Amino acid sequence: GLTRFVDTSLIVTSLKDIGTAAETAESLYGAFSSIVISLMDMPPSLITPLAISLLPNLAQAFAAKDKLKAYSTIDSSFRVGSLIAFPCTFGMACVSGGIIRILFKEEYIAGTNLTNSQVCESALSIVSVSIFFLAMIAITNSILQAWRKEIYPIVSALCGIIAKIISEYFLLRIPGLGINGA
């Protein structure tokens, strides 16, 4: 959603600001958004059904003031979420190049002698660290909604977007990092 809009406007502009040709910057962003972001979004989609299924059980436990059931459900959800998120995080970080080469066609990035897998491999390794945190945020947001604290996930998302804008602005302008700064 909003983070994609931030990426679209910030990545290409920042890469051009450090001297990357416009066509190359657009090709790098295209590879990053279609390969890295799509792969990064896959594991959290496994956690979302778990997070959504928490809402009715937790809401019922909170309404009945049954703290034992609520805490047990919360504990179980974090354990199951971690069992899914940890292997996904480490798997993507360790074998990112292989995953990309299996799933995507090898193409050269315009204006470079690099292929999309060469460019995206390091970016996916870096971004994969966020997979675990995205999974935990999905579960936490469901817990907060069941607890009738709906404003906290919204505030958290806004703070995350602001942090993303600031960090991307500076990291993308470091010539050695390039697209990996996103």
Secondary structure, 3 states (H helix, E strand, C coil): CHHHHHHHHHHHHHHHHCCCCHHHHHHHHHHHHHHHHHHHCHHHHHHHHHHHHHHHHHHHHHHCCCHHHHHHHHHHHHHHHHHHHHHHHHHHHHCHHHHHHHHCCCCECCCCCCEHHHHHHHHHHHHCHHHHHHHHHHHHHHHHHHCCCCHHHHHHHHHHHHHHHHHHHHHCCCCCCHHHHC
